[in-house]
Amino acid sequence: MIGDKVQIFIAMTFYMIVVIGIGVYYSKRASESSDNYLIGGRSLGPWVVAMGAEASDMSGWLLMGLPGVAYFFGFSDAAWTAIGLGIGTYLNWLFVAKRLRTYSHVAGDAITIPDFISNRFKEDKKIIMTIAALFILVFFSIYAASSFVTVGKLFSTLFGIKYVYMMIAGALFVVLYTFIGGFLAESASDFMQGVVMIIALTAVLITGISAAGGISAVVENAKTIPGFFEFFGIAQPTLVDGVQQVEAGKPLFGEAANYGFLTIVSTLSWGLGYFGMPQVLLKFMAIEKSSDLKLARRIAIVWVAISLTAAVAIGMIGRVLFPDALLTQSASESIFILMSTNFFAPLFAGVVMAGILAATISSSDSFLLIAASAFSKNIYQGIMKKEASDKAVLYVSRFTLVVIAIIAMIIALDENSVIFKVVSFAWAGFGATFGPIMLFSLFWKRTTREGAIAGMLAGGGMVFIWKLILKPIGGILGIYELFPAFVVSCVVIYIVSLLTKEPSKEIQDEFELAKTIEV
């Protein structure tokens, strides 16, 4: 057993060395300018943009959070979430990607999301930039924490070492190579990590189906659990103090609950989040040629379809193969690890486990880098010290990155955190704060600066109000906070824009130019 762990450790260590090597390779170019460090000098190709965007977006949530939901509650919740994400991914690439690439170039060659929104409205007083940067700092700290939770669970499950130690070690590793290599290292390693993730998911899926006796056997076994294999029903584990009860080696479930229309709308609304995800939007801005976005879109959609399908299926197959192994919702998120270590030779299992590490790294590096850029470029240079040199911005970026990582580690100290829940809150925050204003900025010329400010505050604020005050009431208010917050933000942007003076001719002319220009 010790020998098996050593082989797993060797495989994962080799992977980590490769990732650090990427960071070192790009360190010189990253240090040449803040433009290179924060957006790679807009030099990325379609494969790197596509794989990097999706790998950084999906995170360890794809390999742990989503399979965990399928394992614990069955098909419906995980499947509707995956469908919403798939639709959102496609629409974001189809409508937002090209327009944002060209508009961000036209609008002062913006290299961050706060930069773009502020430049879009020709701000003198950088109120939009400040609001955007602050929301990014808050929600990416939470998002980075979810990635550190994933790392902690992975290593503590594999090696039996205390969660907190493993979480901190993983966080330090991510900070080290992001600190060195910046956006170029992050994008190159994200491409590699996207490849590792899809190979890991496919390998576990195929092996799991074989071990369970084929697809028909999986389906038949899943149907024996009330609501587990239904589109419009959901399984209800019998819980005592959050732990599922077991009788004669068989986990207990109550009667299936109804998965109604409102719940489906709530779950599908995950797709709305894509329009406001800085780590994805930034990849659109970083591609070298806008004409390459069509190929990038096709690559991304294929990757997402395969990965989401595999993740949901792995959770369900895991319940069939290991019905009573993981009895809390937090523990259920380790089903991918359990299957990998049981099915594969230790060395290959280590490679598969690197898939989780890959997913986590590809997201947390993006989170840290974008949050750091929000402060250094938008608050420090944009507001506090406008005459700051490019070198000073680089120093502040790296310092901020470390500070945000420390905050995220503090948030991640609770080893009982459910990755899915942590991610869902941060996802709602970004989706409602940036999604509506991004769409209105790109596609409605009449949008005003006042409308943008009001919409961002309304969307971001409503996420907290709905999650903490309204949602606990239950009933119709139990809907996922992203949907009502997104709608409120859209309504506020529209009404306030109509009530305020229309944008200047300069802003409107620039809007029209962004519709036609090719870059």
C-alpha positions as CSV (number, residue, x, y, z in Angstrom):
1,M,0.0,0.0,0.0
2,I,2.8,2.4,0.9
3,G,4.5,1.5,-2.4
4,D,1.3,2.3,-4.3
5,K,1.2,5.8,-2.7
6,V,4.8,6.3,-3.6
7,Q,4.1,5.6,-7.2
8,I,1.1,7.9,-7.2
9,F,3.2,10.6,-5.6
10,I,6.0,10.2,-8.2
11,A,3.6,10.6,-11.1
12,M,2.0,13.7,-9.6
13,T,5.4,15.1,-8.7
14,F,6.6,14.7,-12.2
15,Y,3.5,16.6,-13.4
16,M,4.2,19.4,-10.9
17,I,7.8,19.7,-12.1
18,V,6.6,20.1,-15.7
19,V,4.2,22.9,-14.7
20,I,6.9,24.7,-12.8
21,G,9.1,24.3,-15.8
22,I,6.5,26.1,-17.9
23,G,6.4,29.0,-15.4
24,V,10.2,29.3,-15.6
25,Y,10.2,29.1,-19.4
26,Y,7.8,32.1,-19.6
27,S,9.3,34.1,-16.7
28,K,11.5,36.3,-18.9
29,R,8.7,37.3,-21.3
30,A,6.3,37.7,-18.4
31,S,8.6,40.2,-16.7
32,E,9.1,42.3,-19.8
33,S,5.9,44.3,-19.3
34,S,2.6,44.2,-17.4
35,D,0.9,43.6,-20.7
36,N,2.8,40.4,-21.1
37,Y,2.3,39.4,-17.5
38,L,-1.4,40.1,-17.4
39,I,-2.7,39.2,-20.9
40,G,0.2,37.6,-22.8
41,G,0.5,40.5,-25.3
42,R,-2.6,39.3,-27.1
43,S,-0.5,36.5,-28.7
44,L,-2.5,33.3,-28.0
45,G,-3.5,30.8,-30.7
46,P,-7.0,29.2,-31.0
47,W,-6.1,25.8,-29.3
48,V,-4.5,27.5,-26.3
49,V,-7.4,29.9,-25.9
50,A,-10.1,27.2,-26.2
51,M,-8.5,24.7,-23.9
52,G,-7.2,27.4,-21.5
53,A,-10.6,29.1,-21.2
54,E,-12.5,25.8,-20.5
55,A,-9.8,24.3,-18.2
56,S,-9.5,27.5,-16.1
57,D,-13.3,27.7,-16.0
58,M,-14.2,24.2,-15.0
59,S,-11.6,23.8,-12.2
60,G,-11.5,20.8,-9.8
61,W,-15.2,21.3,-9.6
62,L,-15.5,19.3,-12.8
63,L,-13.7,16.3,-11.4
64,M,-14.9,16.5,-7.8
65,G,-17.9,18.8,-7.3
66,L,-20.1,17.7,-10.2
67,P,-19.5,14.0,-9.9
68,G,-20.1,14.4,-6.1
69,V,-23.6,15.9,-6.9
70,A,-24.4,13.0,-9.2
71,Y,-23.2,10.5,-6.6
72,F,-25.2,11.9,-3.8
73,F,-28.5,13.1,-5.4
74,G,-28.5,11.3,-8.8
75,F,-28.9,12.3,-12.4
76,S,-31.2,15.3,-12.5
77,D,-29.4,18.0,-10.5
78,A,-26.0,17.2,-12.1
79,A,-27.4,16.8,-15.6
80,W,-29.5,20.0,-15.7
81,T,-26.5,21.9,-14.3
82,A,-24.3,20.4,-17.1
83,I,-26.9,21.3,-19.8
84,G,-27.1,24.9,-18.6
85,L,-23.3,25.1,-18.6
86,G,-23.1,23.6,-22.1
87,I,-25.6,26.1,-23.5
88,G,-24.0,29.0,-21.7
89,T,-20.5,28.0,-23.1
90,Y,-21.8,27.9,-26.7
91,L,-23.7,31.2,-26.5
92,N,-20.7,33.0,-24.9
93,W,-18.3,31.8,-27.6
94,L,-20.8,32.5,-30.4
95,F,-21.9,36.0,-29.4
96,V,-19.5,37.5,-26.9
97,A,-16.0,36.3,-27.9
98,K,-15.4,38.1,-31.2
99,R,-17.2,41.3,-30.1
100,L,-15.2,41.5,-26.9
101,R,-11.9,40.9,-28.7
102,T,-12.5,43.7,-31.1
103,Y,-14.2,46.1,-28.7
104,S,-11.5,45.7,-26.0
105,H,-8.9,46.6,-28.7
106,V,-10.9,49.6,-29.8
107,A,-11.7,50.8,-26.3
108,G,-8.2,51.9,-25.3
109,D,-6.6,48.5,-25.9
110,A,-8.0,47.3,-22.5
111,I,-6.2,44.3,-21.0
112,T,-8.5,43.7,-18.0
113,I,-12.3,43.4,-17.6
114,P,-12.5,46.5,-15.4
115,D,-10.3,48.3,-17.9
116,F,-12.7,47.4,-20.7
117,I,-15.9,48.4,-19.0
118,S,-14.4,51.7,-17.8
119,N,-12.9,52.5,-21.2
120,R,-16.2,51.6,-22.9
121,F,-17.9,54.5,-21.1
122,K,-14.9,56.9,-21.3
123,E,-14.7,57.4,-17.5
124,D,-12.8,60.3,-16.0
125,K,-13.6,59.3,-12.4
126,K,-12.9,55.6,-12.4
127,I,-16.0,54.5,-10.4
128,I,-16.9,51.6,-12.7
129,M,-13.3,50.4,-12.6
130,T,-13.2,50.6,-8.8
131,I,-16.5,48.7,-8.4
132,A,-15.5,46.0,-10.9
133,A,-12.1,45.6,-9.3
134,L,-13.5,45.3,-5.8
135,F,-16.1,42.7,-6.9
136,I,-13.3,40.7,-8.6
137,L,-11.2,40.8,-5.5
138,V,-14.1,39.5,-3.3
139,F,-15.4,36.8,-5.5
140,F,-12.0,35.5,-6.8
141,S,-10.9,35.1,-3.2
142,I,-13.8,32.8,-2.7
143,Y,-13.2,31.1,-6.0
144,A,-9.5,30.5,-5.2
145,A,-10.6,29.1,-1.8
146,S,-12.7,26.5,-3.6
147,S,-9.6,25.4,-5.6
148,F,-7.5,25.1,-2.5
149,V,-10.2,23.0,-0.9
150,T,-10.0,20.7,-3.9
151,V,-6.2,20.3,-3.5
152,G,-6.5,19.7,0.2
153,K,-9.2,17.0,-0.2
154,L,-7.2,15.4,-3.0
155,F,-3.9,15.0,-1.2
156,S,-5.4,14.2,2.2
157,T,-7.6,11.5,0.7
158,L,-4.6,10.0,-1.3
159,F,-1.9,10.2,1.3
160,G,-3.8,10.3,4.7
161,I,-2.0,13.6,5.6
162,K,-4.0,16.2,7.5
163,Y,-6.1,18.3,5.2
164,V,-4.9,21.7,6.3
165,Y,-1.3,20.9,5.6
166,M,-2.1,19.6,2.1
167,M,-4.3,22.5,1.3
168,I,-1.6,25.0,2.2
169,A,1.1,23.1,0.3
170,G,-1.0,23.0,-2.8
171,A,-1.8,26.7,-2.5
172,L,1.9,27.6,-2.2
173,F,2.7,25.5,-5.3
174,V,0.1,27.4,-7.3
175,V,1.3,30.8,-6.1
176,L,4.9,29.9,-6.9
177,Y,4.5,29.2,-10.6
178,T,1.8,31.9,-11.2
179,F,4.1,34.4,-9.4
180,I,6.9,33.5,-11.8
181,G,5.3,33.1,-15.2
182,G,2.1,35.2,-15.2
183,F,-0.5,34.9,-18.0
184,L,1.6,33.2,-20.6
185,A,2.6,30.4,-18.2
186,E,-1.0,30.1,-17.0
187,S,-2.3,29.9,-20.5
188,A,0.3,27.3,-21.7
189,S,-0.2,25.2,-18.6
190,D,-4.0,25.5,-18.9
191,F,-3.7,24.0,-22.4
192,M,-1.8,21.1,-21.1
193,Q,-4.1,20.7,-18.1
194,G,-7.2,20.7,-20.4
195,V,-5.6,17.7,-22.2
196,V,-4.9,15.9,-18.9
197,M,-8.4,16.6,-17.6
198,I,-10.2,15.1,-20.6
199,I,-8.0,12.1,-20.7
200,A,-8.5,11.5,-17.0
201,L,-12.3,11.8,-17.2
202,T,-12.5,9.5,-20.3
203,A,-10.2,6.9,-18.7
204,V,-12.2,6.8,-15.5
205,L,-15.5,6.7,-17.3
206,I,-14.6,3.9,-19.6
207,T,-13.1,1.8,-16.9
208,G,-16.0,2.5,-14.6
209,I,-18.6,1.3,-17.1
210,S,-16.6,-1.8,-17.7
211,A,-16.3,-2.5,-13.9
212,A,-20.1,-2.0,-13.5
213,G,-20.9,-4.5,-16.2
214,G,-21.8,-2.1,-19.0
215,I,-24.1,0.9,-19.5
216,S,-27.3,-1.2,-19.2
217,A,-26.2,-2.6,-15.8
218,V,-25.4,0.9,-14.6
219,V,-28.8,2.2,-15.7
220,E,-30.7,-0.8,-14.1
221,N,-28.9,-0.4,-10.8
222,A,-29.4,3.4,-10.7
223,K,-33.1,2.9,-11.3
224,T,-33.4,0.9,-8.1
225,I,-32.8,4.1,-6.1
226,P,-35.9,6.3,-6.0
227,G,-35.4,9.4,-8.1
228,F,-31.8,8.7,-8.9
229,F,-32.1,8.2,-12.6
230,E,-34.8,10.7,-13.5
231,F,-34.9,14.0,-15.3
232,F,-37.8,15.3,-13.2
233,G,-37.1,13.7,-9.9
234,I,-34.2,13.8,-7.4
235,A,-33.0,11.2,-4.9
236,Q,-33.3,11.9,-1.2
237,P,-30.6,10.3,0.9
238,T,-31.7,9.5,4.5
239,L,-29.5,11.7,6.6
240,V,-28.8,12.0,10.3
241,D,-26.6,15.0,11.2
242,G,-25.6,15.2,7.5
243,V,-24.5,11.5,7.3
244,Q,-26.4,9.1,5.1
245,Q,-27.7,6.1,7.0
246,V,-26.8,2.5,6.0
247,E,-28.7,-0.7,6.7
248,A,-27.3,-4.1,6.0
249,G,-24.6,-2.6,3.8
250,K,-27.1,-0.7,1.8
251,P,-27.4,3.2,1.9
252,L,-30.9,4.4,2.7
253,F,-33.0,6.7,0.5
254,G,-36.4,8.3,1.1
255,E,-39.1,8.8,-1.5
256,A,-37.9,10.7,-4.6
257,A,-38.6,14.5,-4.5
258,N,-40.1,16.3,-7.5
259,Y,-37.6,18.2,-9.7
260,G,-40.0,20.9,-11.0
261,F,-40.0,23.6,-13.6
262,L,-38.7,26.3,-11.2
263,T,-35.9,24.1,-10.1
264,I,-34.9,23.3,-13.7
265,V,-34.9,27.0,-14.5
266,S,-32.8,27.6,-11.4
267,T,-30.3,24.9,-12.4
268,L,-30.1,25.9,-16.1
269,S,-29.3,29.4,-15.0
270,W,-25.8,28.3,-14.3
271,G,-25.3,29.0,-18.0
272,L,-25.9,32.7,-17.5
273,G,-22.7,32.8,-15.4
274,Y,-20.5,32.5,-18.4
275,F,-21.2,36.0,-19.7
276,G,-19.5,37.4,-16.6
277,M,-16.6,35.0,-16.0
278,P,-13.4,37.1,-16.1
279,Q,-11.2,34.0,-16.5
280,V,-13.1,33.1,-19.7
281,L,-13.6,36.7,-21.0
282,L,-9.9,37.5,-20.6
283,K,-9.0,34.5,-22.9
284,F,-11.3,36.0,-25.6
285,M,-9.4,39.3,-25.3
286,A,-6.0,37.5,-25.5
287,I,-6.3,35.6,-28.7
288,E,-4.0,36.9,-31.5
289,K,-6.6,37.1,-34.3
290,S,-10.3,37.4,-33.9
291,S,-10.7,35.2,-37.0
292,D,-9.3,32.3,-35.0
293,L,-12.2,32.4,-32.6
294,K,-14.4,30.2,-34.8
295,L,-11.9,27.3,-34.5
296,A,-11.5,28.0,-30.8
297,R,-15.2,27.8,-30.3
298,R,-15.5,24.4,-31.9
299,I,-12.6,23.0,-29.8
300,A,-14.1,24.4,-26.7
301,I,-17.6,23.1,-27.3
302,V,-16.4,19.5,-28.0
303,W,-14.2,19.6,-24.9
304,V,-17.1,20.8,-22.7
305,A,-19.6,18.3,-24.1
306,I,-17.3,15.3,-23.5
307,S,-16.1,16.5,-20.1
308,L,-19.5,17.4,-18.6
309,T,-21.1,14.2,-19.8
310,A,-18.2,12.1,-18.4
311,A,-18.3,13.9,-15.0
312,V,-22.0,13.3,-14.5
313,A,-21.7,9.7,-15.6
314,I,-18.8,9.0,-13.2
315,G,-20.8,10.2,-10.2
316,M,-23.6,7.8,-11.1
317,I,-21.4,4.9,-11.9
318,G,-19.6,5.5,-8.6
319,R,-22.8,5.1,-6.6
320,V,-23.4,1.8,-8.3
321,L,-19.9,0.5,-7.7
322,F,-19.3,2.0,-4.2
323,P,-22.8,2.5,-2.8
324,D,-21.9,3.1,0.9
325,A,-18.4,4.3,0.6
326,L,-19.1,8.1,0.8
327,L,-21.8,9.0,3.2
328,T,-21.7,12.9,3.4
329,Q,-22.1,15.4,0.6
330,S,-18.6,16.7,1.2
331,A,-17.1,13.1,1.1
332,S,-19.1,12.3,-2.1
333,E,-16.8,14.7,-3.9
334,S,-14.0,12.2,-3.6
335,I,-15.7,9.6,-5.8
336,F,-13.4,10.4,-8.8
337,I,-10.4,9.7,-6.5
338,L,-11.9,6.5,-5.1
339,M,-12.6,5.1,-8.6
340,S,-9.2,6.0,-9.9
341,T,-7.2,4.5,-7.1
342,N,-9.3,1.3,-7.2
343,F,-9.2,0.8,-11.0
344,F,-5.7,1.7,-12.1
345,A,-2.1,0.7,-11.5
346,P,-0.6,3.2,-9.0
347,L,1.6,5.0,-11.5
348,F,-1.3,5.5,-14.0
349,A,-3.6,6.4,-11.1
350,G,-1.1,9.2,-10.3
351,V,-1.4,10.5,-13.8
352,V,-5.2,10.5,-13.5
353,M,-5.0,12.2,-10.1
354,A,-2.9,14.8,-11.9
355,G,-6.1,15.5,-13.8
356,I,-7.6,16.9,-10.5
357,L,-4.5,18.8,-9.8
358,A,-4.5,20.1,-13.3
359,A,-8.1,21.3,-13.0
360,T,-7.4,23.0,-9.8
361,I,-4.2,24.7,-10.9
362,S,-5.7,25.8,-14.2
363,S,-8.4,27.7,-12.3
364,S,-6.7,29.0,-9.2
365,D,-3.8,30.5,-11.3
366,S,-6.4,32.4,-13.4
367,F,-8.3,33.5,-10.3
368,L,-5.2,34.8,-8.5
369,L,-3.8,36.5,-11.6
370,I,-7.0,38.3,-12.6
371,A,-7.6,39.4,-9.0
372,A,-4.1,40.7,-8.8
373,S,-4.4,42.6,-12.0
374,A,-7.7,44.1,-10.8
375,F,-5.9,45.7,-7.9
376,S,-2.5,46.5,-9.5
377,K,-3.7,47.8,-12.9
378,N,-7.2,49.1,-12.0
379,I,-6.9,50.4,-8.5
380,Y,-3.2,51.0,-7.9
381,Q,-2.3,52.4,-11.3
382,G,-5.8,53.5,-12.4
383,I,-6.7,55.4,-9.2
384,M,-4.1,55.5,-6.4
385,K,-0.9,56.3,-8.4
386,K,-1.6,57.1,-12.0
387,E,2.1,57.8,-12.8
388,A,3.2,54.4,-11.5
389,S,5.7,52.7,-13.8
390,D,5.1,49.5,-15.6
391,K,7.7,47.8,-13.4
392,A,5.9,49.1,-10.3
393,V,2.6,47.6,-11.6
394,L,4.4,44.2,-12.0
395,Y,5.6,44.3,-8.4
396,V,2.2,45.3,-7.0
397,S,0.6,42.5,-9.1
398,R,2.8,39.9,-7.6
399,F,2.4,41.2,-4.1
400,T,-1.4,41.3,-4.4
401,L,-1.4,37.8,-5.8
402,V,0.3,36.6,-2.6
403,V,-2.1,38.5,-0.3
404,I,-5.2,37.1,-2.1
405,A,-3.8,33.6,-1.9
406,I,-3.4,34.0,1.9
407,I,-7.0,35.2,2.2
408,A,-8.2,32.3,0.1
409,M,-6.2,29.8,2.3
410,I,-7.9,31.2,5.4
411,I,-11.4,30.7,3.7
412,A,-10.4,27.2,2.7
413,L,-9.4,26.1,6.3
414,D,-12.7,24.2,6.8
415,E,-12.2,20.7,5.4
416,N,-15.9,20.1,5.4
417,S,-16.5,22.7,2.8
418,V,-18.5,21.4,-0.2
419,I,-16.7,22.5,-3.3
420,F,-20.0,22.7,-5.4
421,K,-21.5,25.1,-2.9
422,V,-18.5,27.4,-2.7
423,V,-18.2,27.5,-6.5
424,S,-21.9,28.1,-7.0
425,F,-21.8,31.3,-4.8
426,A,-18.7,32.8,-6.6
427,W,-20.2,31.8,-10.0
428,A,-23.4,33.6,-9.2
429,G,-21.4,36.6,-8.0
430,F,-19.5,37.0,-11.2
431,G,-22.4,36.1,-13.4
432,A,-24.7,38.7,-11.9
433,T,-22.1,41.4,-11.5
434,F,-20.5,41.3,-14.9
435,G,-22.7,39.2,-17.1
436,P,-25.5,41.7,-17.7
437,I,-23.2,44.8,-18.1
438,M,-21.0,42.8,-20.5
439,L,-23.9,42.0,-22.7
440,F,-25.4,45.5,-22.6
441,S,-22.0,47.1,-23.2
442,L,-21.3,44.9,-26.2
443,F,-24.8,44.9,-27.8
444,W,-26.8,48.0,-26.7
445,K,-25.5,51.4,-27.8
446,R,-27.9,53.3,-25.5
447,T,-26.3,51.8,-22.3
448,T,-25.0,54.6,-20.1
449,R,-22.3,54.8,-17.5
450,E,-24.9,55.4,-14.8
451,G,-26.8,52.3,-15.9
452,A,-23.6,50.3,-15.8
453,I,-22.8,51.4,-12.2
454,A,-26.3,50.8,-11.0
455,G,-26.5,47.4,-12.7
456,M,-23.3,46.1,-11.3
457,L,-24.1,47.1,-7.8
458,A,-27.6,45.7,-8.1
459,G,-26.5,42.4,-9.5
460,G,-23.6,41.8,-7.1
461,G,-25.6,43.1,-4.1
462,M,-28.6,40.9,-4.9
463,V,-26.4,37.8,-4.9
464,F,-25.6,38.4,-1.3
465,I,-29.2,39.4,-0.4
466,W,-30.8,36.5,-2.1
467,K,-28.3,33.9,-0.8
468,L,-28.2,35.1,2.8
469,I,-31.7,36.5,3.4
470,L,-34.3,35.4,0.9
471,K,-33.2,31.9,-0.1
472,P,-33.3,30.4,3.4
473,I,-37.1,31.3,3.5
474,G,-37.6,28.5,0.9
475,G,-40.4,28.0,-1.6
476,I,-40.1,30.0,-4.7
477,L,-37.3,32.0,-3.1
478,G,-35.2,28.9,-2.9
479,I,-34.1,29.4,-6.5
480,Y,-30.4,29.7,-7.3
481,E,-29.4,33.3,-6.6
482,L,-27.7,33.8,-10.0
483,F,-31.1,33.9,-11.8
484,P,-32.9,36.6,-9.9
485,A,-29.7,38.7,-9.4
486,F,-29.0,38.5,-13.2
487,V,-32.6,39.6,-14.0
488,V,-32.5,42.4,-11.5
489,S,-29.2,43.7,-12.9
490,C,-30.6,43.6,-16.5
491,V,-33.7,45.5,-15.5
492,V,-31.7,48.1,-13.5
493,I,-29.3,48.7,-16.4
494,Y,-32.1,49.1,-18.9
495,I,-34.2,51.5,-16.8
496,V,-31.4,53.7,-15.5
497,S,-29.9,53.9,-19.0
498,L,-33.2,55.2,-20.4
499,L,-33.6,57.7,-17.5
500,T,-30.1,59.2,-18.0
501,K,-28.5,61.2,-20.8
502,E,-27.6,59.1,-23.8
503,P,-23.9,58.3,-24.4
504,S,-21.8,60.9,-26.2
505,K,-21.2,60.7,-30.0
506,E,-17.7,59.6,-29.4
507,I,-18.9,56.6,-27.4
508,Q,-21.6,55.7,-29.9
509,D,-19.1,56.0,-32.9
510,E,-16.7,53.7,-31.1
511,F,-19.5,51.2,-30.5
512,E,-20.3,51.2,-34.2
513,L,-16.6,50.8,-35.1
514,A,-16.3,47.7,-32.8
515,K,-19.1,46.1,-34.8
516,T,-17.2,46.2,-38.0
517,I,-13.5,46.2,-37.3
518,E,-11.3,43.1,-37.7
519,V,-8.3,42.7,-35.5
